[in-house]
Amino acid sequence: MTSTLTPAKPVNSPAQVLVASLIGTTIEFFDFYVYATAAVLVFPALFFPDSDPTTALLQSFATFSIAFFARPIGAIVFGHFGDRIGRKVTLVAALLTMGISTVIIGLLPSYAQIGVWAPLLLSLCRFGQGFGLGGEWGGAVLLATENAPEGKRSWYGMFPQLGAPIGLLLSSGAFWILLHFISQDDLLSWGWRIPFIASIALIAIGLWVRLSITETPEFQQAIDKHERVEVPLVEIFSKYKRSLFLGTFVALVTFVLFYIGSAYLLSYNVKIRQIPFLDALAIQIMGSVAFGIFIPISAKMAEKFGRREVLIATTVAIAAFSFVLPLLMGGSQGDIFVFSFFAMALMGMTYALIGTALAAPFPTRVRYTGSSLTFNFAGIVGASLAPYAATWLQANYGLNFVGYYLLIAALITLACIFASGKDEI
């Protein structure tokens, strides 16, 4: 009887835990961002050819947004099984769901071949991507944090977050490399399919790593102490509505900033500034490097000064940055490089801590469901329409209003951080 109350000893080595959490999110975000890049460079011409360029881009961004509405559904389904049967098997299922959807996108016929069925099938596959990612993120964060030593949760929780910049780097880099070997016409004709289909190799590696790990000690302890609940979703909405609401808006500016600094910036550079594809991708690649560098910096600062304090300081910095957004984006190509660097550096500072912060208020028995739902609700309010909204605001009111959009998101996030207690972040 006494042994069940003794903290379970980790059975996965730190290297196993961190590699398994990192590689899964890297693959998932590679798949997710390959779509975002193609949504700007390829899909308007191939799947929405009967519209004018701006309308085609907006339609492409509309299919892009579908994934964010699918993610909470994935969070509910995978979160339920993650809290009922375990983190490991659920993460494997989420990875397969995302991977299969991505590969199918690479095999889809275009509008010219099957008409309106092409964008419909594209939307269905995008839903599948969002559904899979909705279950992946929360499990990867818990895999890391529930194996973390005392006082190291921010550092361990940083590793799955690194998957986002690495995935962005790989997805942008894949198109950048392709354009060095094939023409832009070949890219539109068949080359765009390569990154989608090539994700098969990444999925195989991810499955091999994921299948080699065992269950997290905290979840195993919950099993031993019979703490699991029948329907985690019911407990979340009956006992943790406040944490769900505040967490959603604590993460709001993280999503808005990221999609302004990635998908929207890429479309702005290519469609409005008429910057060549290669140069626009180079800007995004540089931004992804800054994103990745500042994630561990933020994690170390959080261990020294506190997660809440670093999130507050970073959100204030993002609010200040919103005022220089129109100046840099409206300036020279060098100014756009500066914009991308600082936008994605700030993104790294906030994103590093969001995973651990959103998981903090929930007990082990419902943590997979709670953290996944919070993160993916934030994706709906912050990310799903961000490229669309920024494109529409810029086209109708100018870049100043894109800055105001980011400022409002930062102020909402700041208010919700202050409303959250220290034990809730």
N, C-alpha and C positions, 0 to 999 in steps of 0.2 A: 504493500500500500504506500509506504513512504517513498519508494522509488518512482512512483508516478508523479510525485510532486517535485522531484529533482530535475533541474533544467537538463534537457536532452543535450547530449554532446554532438557537435557537428560531425557528420560522417563524410561530408564532401570537403575536399581540400579548398583553401581560398582560391587557388588557381582554377580549379574545376568550376567553382561557383561563378567567379567573375568572367571567365571565358564563356560559359554557357549562357549567362545573362546578356553579355555583350554581343555574342555572335548571332543570337536569335533576333535581337532588336535591330542589329545591322542589316540582316537579311530582310526583315519585315519592312524597315524604312527604305532600303534600296528599292524594293518592289513598289512601295508607296510613292516614292519620289521619282522613279522612272516614269510613272504615269503623269506626275505633275509637269515634268520636263516635256514629255510628249504632248501634253495638253496645250502647251504653248507653241511648240515647234511643228507639230505634225497633225494632231487630231483635227484642228479647224479645217484644214484642206481636205483631209481624207474622209471625215465622218460628217462634216457640215458644209459641203461645197456649194450649196445653193444660196448661202447667205453672204452678205457683205462682210469684209474682214473683221470689223469690230463685233458684229452680231455673232459671227462664227466663233470668235474667241470667247465671247460671253456664254455661248451654248456649250463650248468645250469646258469652260470653268464650271458650268452648271453640272455636268457629269462628274467633274472633279469633286464637287461638294457632296455628291450622293454618299460617298464613303463615310463622311462625318456623321450622317444620319444613321448609317448602318452600324457604326462603332458602338453606340450604347446597346444596341440589340446583341451584338457580339459580347459586350461586357456582361450583360445579364446572363446569356447562355453559358459562356465559358466561365464567368465568375461563379455561377451556381455549381458547376462541376469542379471548379478549382477549390471552392470552399467545402465541397462535399467529399470528393474522392482524391483530391491532391493537386499540387502545383505542376508536377512533372508531366503526367499524362495529358493534362489540359493544355500545357504549352506545346506539346507535340502536335495535338489536334489543331491548335490555332495556326501553327507554322504551316501545316499542310493545307489548310483552308486558304490562307493568304497565297501560298506558292502556286497552287493549282489555278487560282483565279488569274494570277499574273501571267502564267504560261499561256493560258487560253487567250488572253488579250493579244499576245504575240502571234496568234494563229487566226485572228478574226479577219474576215473579208471586209473590204471597204464599202462605202456608200455606193460607189460606182458599180460594184459587183452585186450587191443584194438590196440596195435601196435603204429604206427606213429601218430595216432589221439591223443594219450595221450599228447605228447609234444606240438602239435598244439593247443589243447584245453587249455593247461596250459598257452601257450603264449597269447591266446585270453583273458583269465581271467586276466593275468598280465597287458595286455593293458587296461582292464577295471579298474584295480586298479590305474594305472597311470592317466587315464582319470579323475577319481573321485578326486584324490589328486590334480590334476592340478587346479581344481575349488575350492577345500577346503581351501588351504593354504592362498591364497590372501584374501578371504572373512573373514577368522578367524582373520587375522591381522587387517583388516579394521574394523571389529566388535569391536575390542579392541581399536585401535588408534582413530577411529572416535567418540568414546565415552569418550576419555581421557580428563581430565582437562588440562588447559594450563600448559606447562612445565612438563607434566607427560607422554608424548607419548612414550618415551623409556621404562618407567616402565610398562605401560599398554601393549605396544607391546611385552614385554617379555613373557606375559602369554601364548599366543598361541604357542610361541617357546618352552615353557616347555613341550608341548605335545610330542615333539620328544624324549627327554630322558625318559619320563615316558612310552611312547610307546615302546621304546627300552628295558627298564627295564622289562615291563610286558611281552613282546614277548620272551626275553631271559629267564626270570623267568618261563614262562609257560613250555618251554622245559626242563629247569633245574628241575622243580618239577616233570614233567612226568617221567624223568629218575630216580627219587627216588622211583617210584612206579611200573614201568614197565622196562623190559629189553630193551637193544638196538635193539634187533631183533623185539620186539613188537612195538617199536617206528617206525621202518622202515615199519612194516606190517600195522599197523592201528593207532598207538598212535599219529602220526604226524598230523592226521586229526582234533584232538580235538581242538587245538587253533584256527584253521580256522573256524570251525563250532560254537565254543563258542562265536565268535565275534557277533553272533546274539543278545546276552544279552547286550553287550556294545552298539550296534547300537540302540537298543530300548531306552536305557538311554539317548544317545546322541540326539535322535529325540525328546524325551520328553523335554529336556532342551532347545533345539534349538527352538521348537515351542512355548516356553513360553516367548520369548523375542520379542521386537518390533524393527522397523527399526532404524538404527543409525540416530542421529540428523543431522549430516552433509549431509547424503544422502537425508533425508527428506527436508532439506533446498534447496538442488539442485533441487528437484521436485518442491517445491514452487516457486523457481525463474526461472523455465523452462530452466534449464541449461543442461539437458540430451541431448546427441547426438544420432543420428540414428544408426550409426555404429561406436562404440568406437574404433574398430581395425583400421579403416581408419585414425582416428585422431591420434592414437598412432604412426603409421608409417609415417604420414605426418608432425607431429609437434614434436614428442618426440623420434626420432631415436637415438639421442645422448644419452639420458638418458637410453634408452633400452640397447644400446651397452655397455656403461660404467657399468651399474648396473649388467649386465650379468657377467662381469669379476671381478667386486667388490666382487661378491659372489663365484667366482671360487674356491678359496682355501678352503672356508668353506665346499664345497661338497667333494673336493678331500681328505681333512683331515678326514672328517667323515667316508667315505667309506674305507679308508685305516685303520682307527682305529676301524672299526666295522666288516663289511662283509669280507674284505680281511684278517684282523687279525684273525678272527675266522677260516677261511679256512687254513691259514698258520699254526695256532696252531694245528688244527686237522690233516691236510693232510701232512704237512712237519715236524713239530715238534713231531707229534704223541702223543700230549697231550690228555688225556681222554676227552670225550665229556663234562662231568660234570665240570672238571677243566677249560676247554676252555670257557664254558658258564659262570662260576664264574668270569673269567677275564672280560668278556663282561658286566656282571651285575655290577661289580665294576666300570668299565668305564662309564656306564650309570649314576651311582650315581654322579661321578665327573662331568659329563656333566650337570646334573641337578643343582648341587650346584653352579656352576660358572655362570649360566645364570642370576640369580638375582644379583650376585656380579657385573657382567658386566653392567647390567642395572643401578644400583646405581652409578657406576663409570661414566657412560655416562651422567647421570644427573648432576654430579659434574664437569666433565672435558670436556664433549662434545662427541657426538657419533663418529664424524670423528677422533678425537684424540685417542679414545680407540681402534677403528678399526685399525688405523695405528700401534699403539703399539702392538696390538695382532698379526697383520700380520708379523711384524718384529720378534716377538717371535716364530711364526710358522716357518719362514725361518730359524732361528737359530736351532729350534728343528729338522729340516730335517737332520742336520749333525749328530745328536745322534741317529736317527732312526735305522740305521743298527747296531749300537753298542748294543742298548737295545734289539732289536728283535733277534739279533744273540746270545744274552747272555743266562743267566739262566732263569728258569721260573719266578723267582722273578723279573728279569730285564724286562720281558714281562709285569708283573703287573705294574711296574713303567712306562713303555712305554704307556700302556693303560690309566693309570691315567692322565699323562701329556697331551697325545694326546686329550683325551676327555675333560679335563679341558680347554685347549685352544679352543676346539670346542665350549664349552659353552660360552666362552668369545666373540667369533666372531658371533655365531649363535643368541645370545640374541639380537643383534642389527641389523641383516640383514633384518628382517621383516620391521621394521620402516624405515630403510635406503632406501630400495628399493621402498617403497611406497611414500617417501618424494617428489620426483620430479613431481609427477602426480597430477593434479587437481581432485577434487571429481568426476567429471562427467566421467572420464576414469580411475580412480585409480584402480578399481578392475581388469580391463583388463591389465593395464600397469604393476602393481606390480606382478600379477600372471605370465604374460609372461616373465618378467625379471627373476623371481625366477626359472621358469621352463626351460628357455633357459640355465641358469646357471647349472641346473640339467643335461642337455644334455652334455655340454662341460666339466663339472666338475665331475659328478657322474655316468653317464650312463655306462661308460667304466672303471671307476676307479678300481673296484675289478679285472676286466679282465686284464687291463693294468698292474696293480701291480703284479698280478700272473704271467703274461707273462714276465715282466721285471725281477722278482726274479728268475724265472726258467731259463732264458737265460743269464742274466748278473749279478745277485746277488742283495742283499739287498741295496747296495750302490745306485743302479739306481732307486730303489723305493724312496730313500731319495732325489735324484736329481729331480724326478718327482714332489714331494711335493714342493721342493725349487722353481722350475720353476713356479708352480702355485702361490706360495706366491709372487714372484717378479711381475708377471702379475697383480695380485690383487693390490699390493702396487702401481704400476704405475697408475692403473685406479682410485684408491682412490685419489691420488694426482691430477689427471686430472679432478676430479669432484669438483665442487664448494661446499661451505658449505651448500648452500640451496638445494643441490642435494643429500645429504646423511642424 
